[in-house]
Amino acid sequence: MRILSGIQPSGKLHIGNYFGMMQPALKLQEKRDAYLFIANYHALTTVTDADAMRRGTWDVALDFLAC
């Protein structure tokens, strides 16, 4: 089974992001094929500043790598 999941870079990550999406996704990748992505286009509904979007994308990527 393959798993596809994404997270929006719409702001600073918080503990809810970790327990709600990141931790379960990281556990699933040990058992299944997991494809994780940063959903930039979905964040365009709340983030309109290009610099904020860029920073948010890097923050999410770095947080995933740290986990």
URKA-V606509 format. One record per residue. N is the residue number from 1. SS is DSSP state (@ for helix, = for strand, . for the rest). OMEGA is omega in whole degrees, -180 to 180 (999 if undefined). D_CENTER is the distance of its C-alpha to the mean C-alpha in whole Angstrom. Layout:
BEGIN
n: {N/N}
ss: {SS/SS}
omega: {OMEGA/OMEGA}
d_center: {D_CENTER/D_CENTER}
END
This chain:
BEGIN
n: {1/2/3/4/5/6/7/8/9/10/11/12/13/14/15/16/17/18/19/20/21/22/23/24/25/26/27/28/29/30/31/32/33/34/35/36/37/38/39/40/41/42/43/44/45/46/47/48/49/50/51/52/53/54/55/56/57/58/59/60/61/62/63/64/65/66/67}
ss: {./=/=/=/=/=/=/./././././././@/@/@/@/@/@/@/@/@/@/@/@/@/@/././././=/=/=/=/=/=/./@/@/@/@/././././././@/@/@/@/@/@/@/@/@/@/@/@/@/@/@/@/@/.}
omega: {178/-180/175/-179/180/178/-179/175/-173/179/178/178/-179/-175/177/176/-179/-177/-177/-176/-170/-179/178/180/-180/176/-180/-177/177/-175/-173/172/-177/176/-177/-179/176/-172/-178/-177/179/-180/-179/178/-178/-179/-179/179/-177/180/178/178/179/179/180/179/178/180/179/180/180/179/176/179/179/-180/999}
d_center: {21/17/14/12/8/5/3/6/7/10/11/11/9/11/13/12/8/9/12/11/8/7/11/12/10/11/15/15/14/18/20/18/17/13/11/8/6/5/7/9/12/11/11/14/16/15/15/18/18/18/17/15/13/13/13/10/8/10/9/5/7/10/8/7/11/12/12}
END
